[in-house]
Amino acid sequence: MSVRASGGRSFNLMLSAMASAFLLSQAYRTFPGVTAGQIAAEFNLSQKQVGEFAALFHLAFALMQVAVGVSLDRYGSRRTLTCFFSLTIVGALVAASATSFTMLMAGQALIGFGCAPGLLASLVFIGRHLPPEKLSAMSGLIMSIGSIGTLMTATPLAWLVEHYSWRAGFVSLGMLSALSVASCLLLVEKDPDNPAARGESIIGSFRNLAAVVFQKQAAAILLLAGVIYAVQMSVRALWLAPLFMERFGYSLVAAGNVVLMMSVAMIFGPAIFGRLDPGPRRRRLMIRALGLLLAALIAALGLTPASAPMLAMALCLLLALEGGFGVLQYSDCRDSYPPEEQGRALSALTMAMFLGVAVVQWLSSIVAGWAALAGLDSLTAAYLFLAALCVTGVVAFTVLPQPPRLRELAAGK
């Protein structure tokens, strides 16, 4: 597809520049998985502190979503993305030069703030340049491009960290961030101003979000959103490499290869389940079944004996593919609200997902620490805790109030 924007620049070229920021945000998000060991050793960190370090990105990311939404409406994708994403350059340099855990956390927070508009800026950009019938396909393409960022934190950055240091990894990502910001400034046309949006304050945006969040059906949607994505990211970014290194004796690069395999599989999962979407009538039943299957796979991975690394790899592959059913949650959320509320509902869903990651990574680290103090296997404890959270989320999704609008849509099918 070759599209020309109003100023004559190639749409594909502009979108590639913007999508590079989302790609790098995925790399930053999963980077703690390959640096946790070295960082913990250098700063003498507990498992709880390692979890706090990994979770801080997601907490900072989630807290900035409302401000990002206001900025996108007022100033457009280009200015929002370049201003926010510039913070990742500063954050990466602060983290790379950290002399204390506090300084490292400050850098991680700046990175999380900076990555906040990575996906939304691209989605808003295509929404203003493409007809509605092309949005779904292009949105899927952007998410696939972003998933490539998770591949960077597998073997390539694992090799860099193992042969140099975790600081070299942050420096490399900071340099790539600078290149991404420069490409957006040079290649992407400025979006037209939207004076109508300037009247909405951040407080007003919070009020609008609250109106969606406090509807009866929101609890089930947001609780499941805060669990499913969180446990997947906790496995991928925090607990997978330690499992293969400590239980199966893999090197950091070898463990990175497993993470790479899982990351590749994660690219295809959303596309598969997007095509398998059964519609409003049976979608929720499918989500419940897949949520329980996810819990079973995570528990099985945590219980895999040291003599069966190939079984663990097979479980990782299944986990990565099956986890793609999160795309059904977006469809469920969108169909649960009328058109005029869908944007705010999806924003709330995104916030719940990333706040969930921050909380779940922190809690899983606490559970692992308690297990170690009790003389139990800390990795098994962490995985079983994540599996239990999955089951809890599915139960909440089942018993809490259901959206009336879904019944109306199902009746029309």
GUNUTOR-390348 format. One record per residue (C-alpha): x, y, z; residue in one letter. Coordinates in steps of 0.02 Angstrom, whole numbers. Layout:
<r <X,Y,Z>,"A">
...
***
This chain:
<r <0,0,0>,"M">
<r <70,168,-50>,"S">
<r <-20,319,21>,"V">
<r <28,502,10>,"R">
<r <-9,619,153>,"A">
<r <-64,797,126>,"S">
<r <113,861,112>,"G">
<r <163,729,-13>,"G">
<r <268,623,102>,"R">
<r <250,435,94>,"S">
<r <127,371,224>,"F">
<r <224,208,238>,"N">
<r <385,303,272>,"L">
<r <304,410,406>,"M">
<r <220,262,488>,"L">
<r <383,164,490>,"S">
<r <466,307,583>,"A">
<r <327,313,711>,"M">
<r <316,125,730>,"A">
<r <502,120,772>,"S">
<r <459,201,939>,"A">
<r <332,65,978>,"F">
<r <460,-67,929>,"L">
<r <587,8,1050>,"L">
<r <457,24,1188>,"S">
<r <432,-164,1177>,"Q">
<r <620,-188,1190>,"A">
<r <630,-77,1344>,"Y">
<r <482,-168,1421>,"R">
<r <562,-339,1410>,"T">
<r <743,-286,1440>,"F">
<r <740,-326,1628>,"P">
<r <723,-510,1585>,"G">
<r <903,-518,1522>,"V">
<r <981,-391,1640>,"T">
<r <904,-440,1807>,"A">
<r <1044,-560,1854>,"G">
<r <1187,-438,1826>,"Q">
<r <1094,-291,1902>,"I">
<r <1048,-392,2057>,"A">
<r <1228,-446,2080>,"A">
<r <1302,-272,2055>,"E">
<r <1182,-183,2173>,"F">
<r <1156,-331,2291>,"N">
<r <968,-331,2261>,"L">
<r <838,-447,2333>,"S">
<r <712,-535,2221>,"Q">
<r <582,-409,2282>,"K">
<r <690,-264,2223>,"Q">
<r <719,-347,2054>,"V">
<r <531,-362,2035>,"G">
<r <509,-180,2082>,"E">
<r <636,-130,1948>,"F">
<r <545,-230,1813>,"A">
<r <374,-170,1870>,"A">
<r <418,14,1875>,"L">
<r <418,29,1685>,"F">
<r <239,-32,1675>,"H">
<r <181,76,1819>,"L">
<r <258,233,1742>,"A">
<r <188,184,1571>,"F">
<r <12,163,1640>,"A">
<r <12,322,1742>,"L">
<r <49,427,1587>,"M">
<r <-92,359,1479>,"Q">
<r <-218,496,1517>,"V">
<r <-90,634,1486>,"A">
<r <-42,548,1324>,"V">
<r <-224,543,1269>,"G">
<r <-247,729,1302>,"V">
<r <-86,770,1211>,"S">
<r <-132,665,1059>,"L">
<r <-300,753,1045>,"D">
<r <-224,926,1065>,"R">
<r <-57,915,976>,"Y">
<r <-62,761,866>,"G">
<r <46,606,852>,"S">
<r <211,683,795>,"R">
<r <233,811,933>,"R">
<r <167,695,1068>,"T">
<r <280,551,1018>,"L">
<r <439,652,996>,"T">
<r <418,747,1160>,"C">
<r <377,595,1265>,"F">
<r <496,474,1181>,"F">
<r <642,593,1206>,"S">
<r <628,547,1390>,"L">
<r <685,370,1348>,"T">
<r <853,439,1290>,"I">
<r <877,527,1457>,"V">
<r <813,376,1553>,"G">
<r <927,254,1463>,"A">
<r <1079,364,1498>,"L">
<r <1031,384,1681>,"V">
<r <1008,196,1700>,"A">
<r <1171,158,1609>,"A">
<r <1269,273,1724>,"S">
<r <1177,223,1884>,"A">
<r <1284,214,2040>,"T">
<r <1141,160,2153>,"S">
<r <977,66,2144>,"F">
<r <883,230,2169>,"T">
<r <968,306,2017>,"M">
<r <930,150,1916>,"L">
<r <747,161,1964>,"M">
<r <743,345,1913>,"A">
<r <807,298,1741>,"G">
<r <679,158,1727>,"Q">
<r <537,277,1773>,"A">
<r <591,402,1639>,"L">
<r <595,261,1511>,"I">
<r <419,207,1560>,"G">
<r <354,385,1546>,"F">
<r <438,407,1377>,"G">
<r <370,246,1303>,"C">
<r <190,286,1353>,"A">
<r <130,348,1181>,"P">
<r <223,216,1079>,"G">
<r <72,119,1019>,"L">
<r <-67,247,1038>,"L">
<r <24,379,935>,"A">
<r <37,260,787>,"S">
<r <-145,207,804>,"L">
<r <-205,387,809>,"V">
<r <-94,427,661>,"F">
<r <-167,291,550>,"I">
<r <-342,336,609>,"G">
<r <-317,511,537>,"R">
<r <-243,452,373>,"H">
<r <-333,291,324>,"L">
<r <-514,246,287>,"P">
<r <-603,141,422>,"P">
<r <-600,-21,321>,"E">
<r <-409,-22,323>,"K">
<r <-383,16,508>,"L">
<r <-393,-162,577>,"S">
<r <-266,-232,455>,"A">
<r <-145,-89,483>,"M">
<r <-166,-96,672>,"S">
<r <-120,-280,668>,"G">
<r <33,-240,563>,"L">
<r <89,-108,689>,"I">
<r <71,-231,832>,"M">
<r <171,-361,737>,"S">
<r <308,-233,704>,"I">
<r <308,-189,888>,"G">
<r <327,-371,935>,"S">
<r <492,-373,843>,"I">
<r <555,-263,984>,"G">
<r <539,-409,1103>,"T">
<r <657,-507,990>,"L">
<r <792,-377,1022>,"M">
<r <796,-422,1206>,"T">
<r <816,-605,1169>,"A">
<r <979,-662,1087>,"T">
<r <1051,-495,1022>,"P">
<r <1042,-397,1184>,"L">
<r <1075,-553,1288>,"A">
<r <1239,-573,1192>,"W">
<r <1281,-389,1220>,"L">
<r <1243,-400,1406>,"V">
<r <1341,-561,1429>,"E">
<r <1495,-503,1332>,"H">
<r <1497,-323,1393>,"Y">
<r <1371,-272,1527>,"S">
<r <1192,-223,1561>,"W">
<r <1249,-42,1548>,"R">
<r <1298,-70,1367>,"A">
<r <1122,-130,1334>,"G">
<r <1046,31,1401>,"F">
<r <1169,136,1301>,"V">
<r <1124,42,1141>,"S">
<r <938,64,1170>,"L">
<r <964,249,1209>,"G">
<r <1056,274,1044>,"M">
<r <916,186,950>,"L">
<r <790,298,1039>,"S">
<r <883,452,979>,"A">
<r <879,385,802>,"L">
<r <691,352,816>,"S">
<r <654,528,880>,"V">
<r <761,605,742>,"A">
<r <673,503,608>,"S">
<r <502,559,672>,"C">
<r <554,741,673>,"L">
<r <626,732,498>,"L">
<r <504,615,410>,"L">
<r <333,635,492>,"V">
<r <221,781,446>,"E">
<r <143,880,588>,"K">
<r <-38,837,622>,"D">
<r <-162,980,604>,"P">
<r <-210,1064,767>,"D">
<r <-373,1012,847>,"N">
<r <-439,1169,936>,"P">
<r <-596,1077,995>,"A">
<r <-490,960,1100>,"A">
<r <-396,1100,1187>,"R">
<r <-543,1133,1302>,"G">
<r <-526,963,1387>,"E">
<r <-410,964,1537>,"S">
<r <-319,816,1612>,"I">
<r <-443,823,1756>,"I">
<r <-585,815,1630>,"G">
<r <-504,666,1547>,"S">
<r <-492,576,1714>,"F">
<r <-675,616,1743>,"R">
<r <-722,542,1575>,"N">
<r <-621,386,1610>,"L">
<r <-703,370,1781>,"A">
<r <-875,372,1699>,"A">
<r <-824,217,1602>,"V">
<r <-729,130,1741>,"V">
<r <-872,140,1866>,"F">
<r <-1002,60,1753>,"Q">
<r <-1057,-111,1817>,"K">
<r <-982,-212,1676>,"Q">
<r <-810,-131,1692>,"A">
<r <-753,-231,1844>,"A">
<r <-751,-399,1753>,"A">
<r <-667,-327,1599>,"I">
<r <-532,-230,1691>,"L">
<r <-492,-365,1820>,"L">
<r <-462,-494,1685>,"L">
<r <-362,-367,1583>,"A">
<r <-254,-331,1735>,"G">
<r <-214,-515,1755>,"V">
<r <-198,-601,1586>,"I">
<r <-72,-484,1505>,"Y">
<r <19,-463,1670>,"A">
<r <55,-647,1696>,"V">
<r <114,-667,1517>,"Q">
<r <234,-521,1532>,"M">
<r <293,-580,1702>,"S">
<r <341,-748,1628>,"V">
<r <419,-673,1471>,"R">
<r <511,-527,1550>,"A">
<r <550,-583,1727>,"L">
<r <543,-770,1759>,"W">
<r <583,-861,1596>,"L">
<r <770,-829,1586>,"A">
<r <799,-869,1772>,"P">
<r <703,-1032,1751>,"L">
<r <813,-1094,1610>,"F">
<r <974,-1031,1688>,"M">
<r <946,-1091,1866>,"E">
<r <846,-1250,1839>,"R">
<r <912,-1310,1672>,"F">
<r <1088,-1239,1680>,"G">
<r <1076,-1132,1522>,"Y">
<r <1194,-987,1491>,"S">
<r <1121,-813,1474>,"L">
<r <1134,-821,1284>,"V">
<r <1056,-995,1279>,"A">
<r <914,-935,1389>,"A">
<r <900,-785,1273>,"G">
<r <874,-905,1129>,"N">
<r <725,-980,1220>,"V">
<r <657,-805,1251>,"V">
<r <684,-769,1065>,"L">
<r <585,-924,1017>,"M">
<r <444,-872,1131>,"M">
<r <448,-694,1064>,"S">
<r <435,-753,884>,"V">
<r <285,-860,928>,"A">
<r <203,-712,1016>,"M">
<r <201,-617,851>,"I">
<r <80,-742,773>,"F">
<r <-38,-772,919>,"G">
<r <-145,-614,901>,"P">
<r <-168,-641,714>,"A">
<r <-223,-820,742>,"I">
<r <-351,-779,876>,"F">
<r <-411,-626,781>,"G">
<r <-465,-742,642>,"R">
<r <-542,-865,766>,"L">
<r <-650,-733,850>,"D">
<r <-824,-814,864>,"P">
<r <-915,-649,892>,"G">
<r <-1010,-579,1042>,"P">
<r <-1116,-733,1073>,"R">
<r <-974,-856,1110>,"R">
<r <-822,-744,1132>,"R">
<r <-831,-735,1321>,"R">
<r <-843,-924,1336>,"L">
<r <-688,-938,1227>,"M">
<r <-595,-809,1334>,"I">
<r <-635,-906,1494>,"R">
<r <-576,-1071,1421>,"A">
<r <-416,-995,1354>,"L">
<r <-383,-907,1520>,"G">
<r <-392,-1073,1613>,"L">
<r <-280,-1154,1482>,"L">
<r <-155,-1013,1507>,"L">
<r <-155,-1048,1695>,"A">
<r <-125,-1234,1663>,"A">
<r <22,-1200,1546>,"L">
<r <105,-1080,1669>,"I">
<r <85,-1202,1813>,"A">
<r <155,-1344,1707>,"A">
<r <305,-1238,1658>,"L">
<r <342,-1197,1839>,"G">
<r <332,-1381,1888>,"L">
<r <439,-1447,1745>,"T">
<r <582,-1551,1819>,"P">
<r <764,-1508,1786>,"A">
<r <780,-1664,1677>,"S">
<r <653,-1601,1549>,"A">
<r <714,-1439,1468>,"P">
<r <637,-1488,1301>,"M">
<r <466,-1504,1382>,"L">
<r <490,-1332,1457>,"A">
<r <531,-1261,1285>,"M">
<r <375,-1342,1211>,"A">
<r <270,-1266,1350>,"L">
<r <348,-1095,1315>,"C">
<r <299,-1109,1132>,"L">
<r <120,-1157,1174>,"L">
<r <111,-1020,1305>,"L">
<r <169,-888,1180>,"A">
<r <45,-940,1046>,"L">
<r <-101,-964,1165>,"E">
<r <-70,-798,1250>,"G">
<r <-120,-710,1090>,"G">
<r <-302,-726,1141>,"F">
<r <-281,-557,1225>,"G">
<r <-339,-483,1059>,"V">
<r <-511,-554,1101>,"L">
<r <-513,-448,1259>,"Q">
<r <-498,-290,1153>,"Y">
<r <-645,-348,1046>,"S">
<r <-745,-391,1202>,"D">
<r <-710,-221,1279>,"C">
<r <-755,-128,1120>,"R">
<r <-919,-223,1100>,"D">
<r <-964,-196,1284>,"S">
<r <-983,-8,1263>,"Y">
<r <-1078,106,1142>,"P">
<r <-973,189,1006>,"P">
<r <-959,355,1097>,"E">
<r <-879,270,1248>,"E">
<r <-768,143,1160>,"Q">
<r <-614,253,1153>,"G">
<r <-616,286,1340>,"R">
<r <-654,103,1374>,"A">
<r <-503,47,1274>,"L">
<r <-395,176,1364>,"S">
<r <-454,106,1531>,"A">
<r <-416,-70,1469>,"L">
<r <-239,-18,1422>,"T">
<r <-212,63,1591>,"M">
<r <-275,-93,1680>,"A">
<r <-157,-203,1580>,"M">
<r <-1,-105,1621>,"F">
<r <-45,-69,1801>,"L">
<r <-76,-255,1815>,"G">
<r <97,-294,1749>,"V">
<r <176,-177,1877>,"A">
<r <79,-252,2022>,"V">
<r <94,-434,1969>,"V">
<r <282,-427,1937>,"Q">
<r <306,-348,2108>,"W">
<r <193,-474,2195>,"L">
<r <272,-624,2108>,"S">
<r <443,-566,2167>,"S">
<r <378,-554,2346>,"I">
<r <305,-730,2334>,"V">
<r <470,-796,2265>,"A">
<r <564,-713,2408>,"G">
<r <447,-788,2539>,"W">
<r <467,-960,2461>,"A">
<r <656,-946,2465>,"A">
<r <652,-898,2650>,"L">
<r <541,-1049,2684>,"A">
<r <663,-1165,2596>,"G">
<r <549,-1192,2446>,"L">
<r <587,-1175,2260>,"D">
<r <563,-989,2226>,"S">
<r <538,-1013,2039>,"L">
<r <402,-1144,2062>,"T">
<r <316,-1030,2188>,"A">
<r <318,-883,2067>,"A">
<r <245,-985,1924>,"Y">
<r <109,-1063,2031>,"L">
<r <64,-891,2097>,"F">
<r <46,-826,1919>,"L">
<r <-63,-976,1873>,"A">
<r <-174,-945,2024>,"A">
<r <-195,-764,1972>,"L">
<r <-254,-822,1800>,"C">
<r <-387,-932,1878>,"V">
<r <-441,-791,1994>,"T">
<r <-459,-673,1847>,"G">
<r <-564,-797,1749>,"V">
<r <-678,-826,1899>,"V">
<r <-702,-638,1921>,"A">
<r <-737,-620,1734>,"F">
<r <-871,-754,1750>,"T">
<r <-964,-702,1908>,"V">
<r <-959,-512,1899>,"L">
<r <-1096,-416,1804>,"P">
<r <-1098,-441,1616>,"Q">
<r <-1120,-300,1489>,"P">
<r <-1302,-279,1433>,"P">
<r <-1242,-223,1263>,"R">
<r <-1162,-393,1229>,"L">
<r <-1330,-477,1252>,"R">
<r <-1405,-356,1127>,"E">
<r <-1266,-388,1001>,"L">
<r <-1276,-576,1025>,"A">
<r <-1464,-572,998>,"A">
<r <-1434,-484,833>,"G">
<r <-1314,-618,770>,"K">
***
